[in-house]
């Protein structure tokens, strides 16, 4: 059965806010409201990823974690800025934006219908605000490529802070953030699993997926010091977490960069991967997803549990496809622990939410691929897009070993915001050339036919 303390997210029964954290929160809110739009991202991210989720203000039955308060402050800044100066999301509402909005709305509707209880609905509304609000905030605060660099620099600083603290846990066996509500480091198979402010799996995954972007910073001249700091800090976080999911995310990101020489043959590579998986499924004694069971990089991974999650999800498709399923804990031992983002989305939001979540990745990869083809030959721009794609791929791999809580969601949304900006700037940079070509085609077609031919017919 699912532990009672996890129903509706649990939560503190009274406020828990350290004075130092309260001061940091107030300063961060002031900076978010005062700083220019492209610099407010620093205050938001730095505070968001260094204050534990356990720091919360409780008003009646409503919980306001410091992280949610920061997000509400950003939403207020976004609303005020849009009302006064008309500042909107860079590039307008994109295909990825629409899918994210639909995904968050579908989760809210399906979960509410699934539980049909007021306490559950209150929690789901809060989760909806965290998810959709967090995404809109990141899209608003990252308006250009320069802000992408600034975002990566602050993420590098976060990794350094967290890395130092997590490495210290390996020697002291004490978490410096324990007084703020974080757990002490756990011991598994003789190895210390450091926690930091994000937790073992979440902290290691947060750092592991960022490696490609820190390596991109290395090519940005004056940003090399930040690149080195990010690489060292992220590596320290990943290996001190001593978790297979973190290590796989790290390897997936770096491995994605290694395919750079094959960037013009990715379609053939994708077909080859699909054919290989189908072939393995036909010849293996078990299903192809049983390969998950064999992945154990640390010697103490719960890979069998992750395999059983996927297996049970597939075998019980009829239980969850319409409105999700809340009794998944009855499927077997520890099945309440949804340490797989795809399974978690399926069981909480049903098939429509799962499809929309997968579409977030597919639309993002498609945008990167199209933009890279438009700038083919410009190695600097191609490399940025390739690093973004490798980071996105690392998130896909990580999703098979962990469910994304609010802090990892925000990290993913920051990546999606960077992808939106990078692909938009590519389109804007090639638009004049495309317009010139289009005009030439129009003139040629009109001369040949003597008739007016709409431009859309030439596309």
Steps between C-alpha positions, in 0.01 A plus 500: 500500500606859445633656824250737655750783521523508120128541434441847354869575550495491879629833623590672823230565760657832600726763348869427483701802393848574632575874551798483265285339230229764552755778446636330186146459370414867551823615332436265208144627457620862498766420241247313284269804503771764456769356272471516121313208351810326364680521837216403733559140393816497714318579825220256419715198412766551766241519777274232354769232488674575830199518735355159597139420413434440872514873573129582494239740632173331601181709495211287620505196274695678225873447454724770355855367462760769451546369145132561421516849651796582274304371202198713590727804524631426149146460369412838654805655329395339173143632528614853589755509222252375241238750611731802506731447203342216308797265553390152404656159456794512253374393160140487614320178581691211339398140431690385811323764709160371390590141580629590848181695574282212380706251701466691828128558444442133417675393821284734709175382339579127508630501858199697620260255335701207629489602867183712525606635841548862608840451675630325191368775272673767710832318468456443128430870445822580688691252282340657192621845607849361560515330161333746264608806700858377511508442126355843416741667743803340336375582150453862609833540680714356217445740206830462306821300457692727735255405774555135408868552582410676822263215592774242448744704708263512795432126460877445507520699823218289648687182406816629667312581823315170500809306393711632788226419751435152357870411492531613863229248589729224375746583777287640782188285445301814582280708272559871560138561397356256756388788722291626207307174469725290276587137576836382620701304242400135473732199490439239229732205440779677683474822301381841622222647285524877542182708521569874471184711472347298217539146628711212373324409174370848423827679569710257300254505208477881507878520457541208261270631228676840497840373385450570125405862566800559723720357224335742257600789728863398445477629141364835617835665565463699822266236640767230528548553872126445550515194275776345712312582819183343364675183382685451830196579716263282296746209497539525877123495547451203269764275648435592864132411450613145415181428303470317168241748369737792555789320336284398203379858451862618509607233248199565274577871474868447424415209271259717306784743428707212360249459218589846369690355198181311404272804522402472133409131530275509805195371314688183407625469857147531643370235263788275600425541871130421451584195285746378763245530781236318294748227417599460865136480601449213256804295606523573874344266757334801663358827360746757371425730795647232730837645394431759770548225757857445384614859551691529826797735498546530876450142614197588711250639249129414522491424127266202548245730662521738206450213258195382692353852494513508121383139470201551730409826328488326163316193628239712682438736209123452530511630859656838431456602137184710550531680836820368648504260793546571869528144636824413324653423838305174496690374194792373704769576755597868509299576187392826665852633429457642148868555421433531126367825360319339209327249727418774752337715230306201363361388836410849620379653174395213277589441136428854382743650753766243410466578129521874565806456721677299229400770250688758708820310425412422138407861416817626670723256311321594176560872562869436566535283189332752271704789639828307462427434133433870442845596634689203357859610446497749788679275750452734798122505467485132409702412809267698729198319358676164524586560866137594568388179331750292700373656823143422399602140421660472845166602653323227301742240634470634856121482478521119495655500847334786687175694520545873462408696810458879486870590502587261218194622309631855524843385377330330203290810431814716506642272230180529293519880531860497376397277207217738409733801502780329306270365228314832475821697449603257228171554317531877537859496370414306185163668438641781280679247279190283475291805415741596222487149355123503525479833317725369221285190467190719484648722229610200294161331531316817404724562199451146379122493538410865469261449790506585868601199708449522878821462698353217705476297176875531453585359842 
